Amino acid sequence: MPGDDLNTSSQQPKVTRGISVVPAPNNNVESVEKRKLPQEAESLAKRALKINETEFGKDDPDTGASLNMLAAVYSDQGRFAEAEPLLKRTLVIYEKGLSKNHPWYAECEHDLATLYERQKRYKDAEPLRDHTIDVYKKSGAEAHLGQDWYNSRANLYWTTKRPKEAVADLKDAMELSFKIREHASGDYKQKAQAFAQYYKLFERMVDWQYELRDSEVGKINEAYEAMESSRARGLRNMMLAHHIDLLAGVPDEIAQPLYAAKKAAESEVAIAEKANKPETLEIAKRKLDAAMEAIHSASPAYRQMKLVALDTIRGELIAEKSLALEYLIGDEKSYLLLYGFDTETQLLPLVLNDKQAKLFGVAPGSLTTKKLATILKAGKNGVPQLIGSPTATGLLDTKTLEKLHSLWTVLVPDEKIRAKITDRKTLARLLILPDRALARFPFESLIVVHDPANPRYLLDDGPATIYAPSASMYHFLKKHKTESGKPHTLTVGGPYYKIPRTDEQPRRPDTQRRNNHRGAHNELKETKKETEMIENSCKGNGIAVTRFNSDQSTEEKVRQNVAGKTIVHLACHGVAEGENNTPFSALLLTIGNPNNLKDNGSLELEEMFDLNLKACELAVLSACETNLGLNQPGEGTWSLGRGMMASGAKRVVTTNWQVADDSSALLVSFFINEINESIGESSEPDHAAALRQAKREVRSGTDNSAWRHPYFWAPFVLIGPK
């Protein structure tokens, strides 16, 4: 059969722009101790209760807390008859020692209501739920308690068939989750992680709106807002910091001290970085975080940052003949929200039938986070692995073709919509708004016509495809105007990967750790040719260009030269956090000074946030896995491409897996030449159409028949407006 030599090592490209690391063994073995936890928990709870009764007395609130803990142990074991009197006794203690309006009292009511609900005693639970909300409104309890209480009452209302009240409470719980996120400590990843545990609230809202679709209560706008409001908030905050004066309109007597505190903190960070003192640097960064939080609190722009209304974004898509596919991948159910040109807005469930489920090795029924992870897993049977392994013929084997075609029908379940997408006349563009594992999958590689001898990909028959973290982010990027100036391109490639030695001072441990992940340090000869072709294209179209190769392709050169550049092109090795056991995401450049954090040859994600890309219309990261990285529910993927966007780039081309050196050079140089020709003709470039044409050029197999395989063209994706 065509492509039966799939996954044979002889067909792997000679050079890729990524790193291969031997995976660590899986030592996740359930311990005997884990099975002893219930008994140990009961014993510990009883001991704590006895100690508190002896130390403080039977009516002290601390004793009540111990009673509550023991009741929780009984409840977890299904021993409701033993748990209930303990909780009631706790309420008596709290009412006497604290008050009925104290958060401790309300939290105990919450536990008792949960116990009743588990026994279907909803009438007993409801007054307790109502009182917890009253306490939250009156007492100023912590937001996480209010979120939990509103969420619990919402579920009670839903169970007792009062959807209007359930939706209202769930919206309050969702709003409180944002408050929790903003006040969470730590960096952008830690804040996103604090929010991730509440992502199920937004999944539930979408699910409820689908269930209510034929009722007066059901509103598709609510489903859209639940999807949109939960997405990429960390990235949105970073982009606001780069694109907007957050204190515009704030009186000088308030704004100036806030700016001064931020400037002082930034100075401390710079000094600590220069002195190479990690502990001091961490303290300085915390001060900077605190200064930024104070600015956010005072900022009208920050407070007024809201998602873009569905009617607004739909109107924009209609005007540009685009269709949006917005996905929500949930732990229990998944959905596709369709809206845009020539299409009725609709919410569709994503479901696998028996045949599809068997093909992918999962259970039939609703697509879930776990099932999608299995379908898109990195193992030998995962879809990305299959299309990320080239063949000599450039053709896929029959089973892989079947999987890609089946996935097309799962992800776009409406046959009429599939026909509209591929009719080559209705749509100009397709906007993909992915969720969870879909963020790492290139839709253009989906098979729309299943013919083993001549398969038709979405690339062949579909419109130009673009991606964005959310519809609101897409709108923001479209409206964003970069700093004005004449077109000027920065192109960097052909780095050296030899590690220099220095006798000036001992090598930094963190630099050594990063060097250990530089792999075999293959020289990427084609990246130098790539920059040469781009330089020639720029000059041929009257565009200024700055080019660095070899020993000049350092972090320092990039930092010094990105400002004012309309196109920033970096061609090198790339690594992504979590891929091949890599602990960080970075572009690997020439090492300038191994003991200088800003010139050690590893341009990391966190360092990208400091780049000045306010003039950048297009960033191209021509390296492996630049669209991969830590993926957090709601927030999305902290990829290297995201780092460029956070620093001001209006759009970015990134990659979904390890890319071949030779085909990538052709694809990227062809793409940028298309952009340059438009600029040279004083017309607005269509970046999406240009990338599609570059992919089709590689896929044609004119230069190499093996390049027809999606491995060579599919990983490159455009994030941002056309």
N, C-alpha and C positions, 0 to 999 in steps of 0.2 A: 504494500500500500504506500501511497505518497507520504513521505516524511516518517517512515517507520524507524529511521535511524535517530529519532529524537532522544536527547539526553546522552548521546554518545560523546565521550570526552574528546574525541578527535575533531568534533565539529565546533568546539568552543573557540571563541575568538582568541587570537594570540595575545592581545593586550586589551584589558578593560580599565576603566577609570575608577576602580574601587579597590577595596582591600578584602582579602579572604583570610579568615581566622578560624581555627579549629574550634567547633562548639564545645562547651563544657558539658560534662555528664549531668544527667537529671537525677538528683538525689532526693526527690520529693516522695518520701516514703512515710505513710501514716504510722505514728508511734502508738505503742500500747498505752502510754500516759494519756493520750488524747481521749481514749475511751473511758478513762477513770475520772474525767473532769466533773460530770454531774455529781458523783458521790463526794468528791473533794469539795466542790462548791457548797454543797449542803452542810458539810462538816464545818467549813470555815465560817459560813453565815451563822451557824448556831453558836460557834465560839465567840464571834464578834458580838452577837446579841447578849450572850451571858456576861461578857466583859463590860459592855455599856450599861447593862442593868445594874451590875455591881458598882461601877464607877460613878454613874450619873443618876441612877434611879430609873424606875419603870416608866415614868411619865416624861422623861427628858426627850427633846427632839432628836438627839443623837441615837437614843434607843429606838425611836420611831424609824430612823433611817435604816437601822439594822433589821428591824421587823420587815421593812419594805424589801430589803435585799433578800431575806429568807423567803418572802412571798414570791419574789421574782424567780427564785430557784424552783419552788414548787410549781409555779405556773408554767415554766419552761418544760417541766416534766409531766404536764397535764394533770397535776394534783390540785385542781381548782378548789375543791372543798376545803383543803387545808390552807390554801393561799388567801381565800376571801376573808376569813375572820382576822387574819394578820393585817391585811390592808385596811380593814375597817377600824381596827384598834389603832393603827398608825394615824388615820384621819382624826380620831379623837385626841390623840397626843398632840398633833400639829395644830388643831383648832384651839386647844388649851394653851399650848406653849408659844404658838406663833399667831396665826389667824387664818380664817377661811380664805382670805385674799392673799396669802403668802404663796410664792411659786412652789415651795415644797408641798404645800397642801394640794395645789392644782396638779402637780406631777404625780402625786399618789392617786388622785382621782383619775388621772389619765391611765395609770396602771390598772386600777380597778375596772374602768370602762373597757379596757382591752380584754381583761379577763371575762367580763360579761359577754363581749362580742364573740369571743372564741366559743362561748356556749350558746350563741344566737339569742342572747337576752338583750335585744336592742333597746327595748323600752327602759330597761334599767340603766343602760349605758348612756342614753342621750342626755339626760339632765346633767350628768357628770361632764360630758363633752362640752355642753353649753357653758358650764361654770368655768372650765379651764380657759375658754376664750374670754370670758368676762375678767378673769384674773389677769390674763395677758394684757388686756386693754387698760386695766387700772394700775397694775403693779410695775409696769416697765420691766417685765422679765426679759431675760436674754432672748435674742432673736431665734436661736436654735430651738428654744422651748416653744415659742409661738409657732414656728414653722411646723414642728411636730404635732402640736395640738390642732392647728388648722387642717393639716393633712389628714389627721385621724378622724376629725369630724366630717371632712369631705368624703372619706371612704364609708363612714357610717351612713351618710345621706345617700350615697350611690347604692349601697347595699339595700337600703330601705326604699329605693326607687323614687328619690327626690333629686333628679339630675340638676335642676336649676340651682338649688342650694349647694349641691356637691361641687359644681363648676365654680361657683363664687368662692367657696372656701379653698378650693385647690389653687385658684388664682392668687389668693392671699398668701398661701404657703409658698408658691413660686416666687412672689415678690420678696418675701422674707429671705429666701435662699440667696437672692442677689445681695441683700444687706449683709448676710453672713460672709459671702465671698469677699466683699469689699473690706471687711474688717478682719479677715483672716491674716495671720502673720506669715512672713516668709516672702520668697520671690514669686515671680509670675507663675512658675510651675506649681509651687506649693499652694498659691491661691486657687489655681485651677483645680488642684487635687481636692481642696476643701469643698469646692463647688460640685465636684463629680458625683459625690454621694447623693446629691439632690436631683441629678439628671432624670431619675425615674419619675419625678413629678411631671416633667415636661413630656416624657413618653406617655404617661397616663392621660394627660390632657388630650393629646392627639388621638389616643385610642378611644377616649370617651366621645370626642367629637365625631369620630367615625361611627360609633354606635348610635349617636344621636342624629345622624345625617338626614333622616327623614322626619325629624320632629321639629317643633318650633324652637326648641332649645339649642339644637345643633347649629353651629356657625363655623364655616370653613375658615373664617378670619381668625378664630380662636386657635385652630390647629396651626395655621401659619405663624401666628404670634408665639405660640409655644415652641415651635421649631426655631424661629429666628432669635427670640430673646435669649435663648440659652447658649447661642453659638459664638465662639471666638471673642469672648469679652476681653480676655487678656490682650489679644492682638489689637482689638479695637482701642483699648486704653493706650497701648504703645503708639499706635498710629496718631491718635489725638495729640499725644505729647510731641510728635514730630511735625504735625501739619497745622496745629491750631494754637493760638495764644490762649492758654487756658484761663488767664486772669484778665482777659479783655473785658472792660466794663466794671472791673472791681476797683473801688477807690484806692488811690495811691498809698494812703496810710495803712491799708490792709495788704495791698499787693506787694509793696516794696520789701517789707520784712520777710514775706514768704519767698520772694525771689532771692533775697540775700541769704536765707537759710539754705536754699537749694544750691546756690553758687558756692557757699562755704562747704557744703557736704561734697559737692563735685570736686572741689579743690582737695579735700581730704582724701578722696578716692584716688585722684591723680597722684598725689604725693605717695600714698601707700603703694600704688602700682609701681612707681618709679623706684621706690626703696625695696621692692620685692619682699614685702612683709605680709604674708597671707592673713595672719590674725588681725593685724591692724586694718587691712583692706576689708575684711568681713565686717568689722565694727563701722568703718566708714560707709560701707554700702547700706548697712542698716539705718544709719543717719540719713542717707539719701532717700531711702524708702519712706522714712517718716516725713521728710520734707515734702516729697511728692504727694503723700497722703494728705498733708495739710493743704496743699495747693488744690487737690481734687475736691476737698471739702468746701473750699471757698469759690470754686469755679462754676460760673453759670453754664458754660459750655459743657462741662463734664456732667452736671446735674441734668441738663436738658438732652443729653445724648439718648436718643430713642431709636428703636428700630423703624425702618421705612415701612409705611403702610402697604398692604398687599395691592390695593388699587393703584398706588403710585408706581410700584415696581412693575406691575402688570402693564400699565400704560407705557412705560419705557420699553418693555420687551415687545409690545405690539408695534411700536414705532420703528423698531429695528428688525422686525420680522424674526424674533427669537423666541424660543420655547425653553422654559426652566423646568428641570427635573430636580426637585428638592427631596432628599431622602431623610428618613428617620429610621435608624436601625435600633430596635429595642431588645431588651432581654427576653420579652415574651412575644412581641409582635413588631412588625416593621411596616412602614408605609412610604408611598411615593405621592408627593403633592405636585400636581401638574398645573402650570399656568403660563400664559403668554399668548403669542400670536395664533389666531385662528383656532383657539382651543378653549373649551369650557373649563374653568377651574374645577379640579376634582381631586379627591383624596382616594387613593387606591391601596388596598392591602397587598403585601408581597407574600406570596404563598408558593410552596413547592408541592407539585403533585407527586404521585407515587413514582412515576418514571424518573422525574427530575431528582427526587430525593435519593433514589437508588444510584443514579449516575454519580452524584456527589458524595455518597456515603453518609447521608444524614437522614433523620426521621422526616417523613412528610408532614405538611402543615405549615404554619406561619414561619417565615424566615426570621431568625433571631440573631443576636450578636454572636452567640456560640456557633450556630450553623454557618454563618457567613465567615467566621474565623476559620472554620474547617475547610470551606470552599476555597478561601484565599490564603490558606496556610502556606508556610515556606517549604513544607515537605515535598517529596517527589510527586505526589498526586495533587498538590495544590495548583490552582489555575495560574497564578503568577509564575510559579516555578516552571510549569509546562510551556508557557509562552516566553519565558525568560531563558529558555534553553534552545539555542539555534540548531538548525539542521543544514546539511550540505545542499539540499534541494530548495530550501526556503519554504517548504510546505510543512504543515502540521499533520500529525497522525490523526486517524479517524476519530479516536476517542476525545482528543483535545478539541477538535473541531466541534464535536457534539456538545462538549461542555460549554464552549464559548457561545454556541448558538442557544443552548438551553438557558444560559445565564442572561442572554439578551431578552428572552421571553419572560424570565423571572423578574428582572429589573425594570422592564417596560411591559407590564402585563396586559395592556390594552392593545389589541391587534390594530385598531384604526390609528392609534397614535404611532405605533411602529411603522405603519405604512406612510404616515404623514412625514415622519422623520427621514425616511429613506426614498421619498419620491423625487428628490433632486430639484424640486421647484417651489415647495411651500415655504420652507424655512431657510433663512440666511445663516442662522447660528443656533447652536444648542448650548445652553448654560447648565452645567452639572454642579449641583450643590450637594456634595457627598457627606456621609456620616460614618463614623467608626472606620472599619477596615476598608470601606469603599474609597476612602481618601487616597489609598495607595494603588488604586486600580485604574488603568487607562481605558475609558469606554470605547475609544476608537478601535480597540482590538477585539471588540465583540463581533461575532459572526452573524451577519444579517441574512445571508444566503448560504445555506449549508450545501456546498458542492466540493467534495474532496479534491477534485482536479483543478477547480477554479473558485476557491472560496471568496466570498465578498464580505469585506469587513465594513464596519461603520465608517471607517476612514474613506472607503471607496464610494459609498452611496449616501452618506449622511452629510449634513451641513458642517461648517467649521465649528469645532468644539472648544469651549472655554470652561474654566473651572473657577470657583470662588468658595471661600469658607462659609459665606452666607449671602443671601440676596441683599441684605443691608450693606454688607461690605462691598459687594459688587457696585451698588449704587454710589457708595462713598467714593470708591476708586474712580468711577466714571466722572463724577463731579469734581474730583480733586484736580487742581491745576498745579503742575510742577513749576519750579522757578524758571522764569523765562530766560532765554539765552540762545545762542546759536548752537546747532547740533554739533556734538563732540562725543566721540566714542573712545572708551578705554577698553583695550583688549589685552588680556594677560594669558600666557600659556607657556608650555614647555618648561615647567619648573625642574630644578635639580632636586633629586631625592637622596643624595649622599648627605650623611650627617656630619657636619664639621666638628672638629674638636677644638677646645680652647683651654689655655692654661691660666686664663685670667682669674677664674674662680671655679669652685666645684659645680658640676652640672646640677641644675635644679631638679628635684625628684619628680615634680609634675611634668617638666619638659621630657624627662627620661620616659615617664609613663606614656606620654603622647608619642614619642619616637617608637616605642614598642608597637604602636598601632599603625605605623607607616608601612607595614607589610613588607613586600619584597622591593618596594620603591622602584617599580618599573618606570623607566623613562617613557614619557608619552610624546613620541616624535610627531604624531599627527596633530597634537594640540598646537605645536609651533606652526605647522602648515596652516592650521585653522586660523590662527591670528594673522598670518601673512595674507591669506585670502580676504579676511575681513578688512585688513588695512588697505589692500588694493581696491576693494569695493568702495570703501569710504572715500579714498582719493579720487576714484573714477566718478563719484557722484558729488564731488565738491564738499565733502564733510570732513571736518577736522578729526584727527585720530591720534591717540597716544598708545603706543604698543610696547609691552615689556615681555621679554623671553629670557629663559635660562637663569643666570644668576641675578637678573633684575626682577624676576617674578616673585617678589617677597611681599609679606604682609605690609611692611612699611611703605613700599611703593604703592600698594593698593590704597592704603589709608591716605597717603599724601595726594593721590590723584583722582579719587572718586568724585570729589566735590565739583559740581558744575557739569558733570558728564551726563548726557542724555541717554546713552547706551553704555552699560557696564557688562562686559563679557569676560568671564573667568573660566578657563579651561584647564583642568587639573584632576588629581585624584580627589575623591570625596568619600567621607565616612558618615554614617548616621547612627545616632544613639539607639541602642537596642538591636542593631543589625550586626550579626556575626560577633556578638559579645562586645561590641564597641561601647564604651561608657560615655562617649560624647559625640556631638555632631560637629564636623569641621571640613573646610576645604584645605587640602594639604598643598602648600606652596614651597618655594625655596626657603630654606632656613637662613635668615639674615644673621641673627644673633641668638643662639640657643638659650641664653640666659636672660633674654628680654621677652617678657610676656607678650609684647605686641609685635615681636618680630621672630618668633620661634618656629615659623613655618606652618603653624596650625591656626588658621582663621576660624575660630569657633563661633557657634551660634550666638552666645552671649556677647562676643566681641563685635558681631555684625550690628548689634543694636546701636553702636556708637558711630557707625559710618554715616557720612553726610550724603544722603542720596536724594536730597530735596529736588534736584533737577532731573532725576532719573526717570525717563519714560519707560525704559525696558532694561531689566537685568536678566542675563542669560547665564545660568550656572551649568556649564557643560562639563559635568562630572557625574560620578555614580551616586545614586540614592539621595539626591538633593531635595526630593519631595517626601522623604521618609524621616522618621524620628519618633520621639515619644508622642503617643496619641492618647489624649485625655477626653473622656466623655464630655460632650458639649463644647469644649475648647477646640478640639481638633488636633492636628499634628504640628508639633514644634519642629518644623523642618528648617533647613538652611534657606529655602525659598521664603519662608515666613520671616526669617531674620532680615532679608533684603526689603521686604514689604514694610516691616516695622520701622525701618530706617528711612523710608520715604519713597521707595520704588513704586511706581504706579502699577506695574505688571511684571511678572517674572516667569521665565521658562525654567522648569525643573525636571527632574527625572525620577522614575519610580523603581528602577533597579540598576544593576551594574551595566554600563553601556560600553559598547565596542569603540575603540579609539578611532579606527579608520572611518566607519560609517557615520559616527557622530560628527567628525570633522566636516564631512560633506553636507550632512543635514543642517548643521548650525550655520555654516558659511553660506549655504543656499538661502536659508531663512533670513539671515541678517542682510544679505544682498537684496532680497525682495523689499525689505524695509528701507534700505538705503535708496533704492531706485524710486520709491514713492517720495521720500524726503527730497531727493534730487529734483523731482518733478513738481515740488511744492504741493503735493497732495497728502492727505492724511493717511498714514499707513493702516492697513487692516492686518493687525498682527495675527489674528486667528486664521485668516485665509492664507497668510504667508506661511505659517507653520504647517497648516494642512498641505499646502503645495510642496513644501520641503519634505514632509513625510512621504507624500506620494512619489516624489522623485526617488527617494531611497527605496521605497517599496516596489518600484517598477523593475528593479533588478538589472537595470541597464549596466551599471558598473560591476555588479556582482550578483549572480542569481540567488545566492544565499540570503541576500538582504531583503528578499521578499518576505522573509519571516518577521513576525511582529517584534521579536527580540530587538531588532536593529532600529525600528522607527517608532514603536508604540510608547516607550517610556517617557518621551519628551511631551510635557503638557504645559499649557499656558494658563496661568492663574492671574485673573484680572480682566479688565475690559478689553475689547477687541483692538 
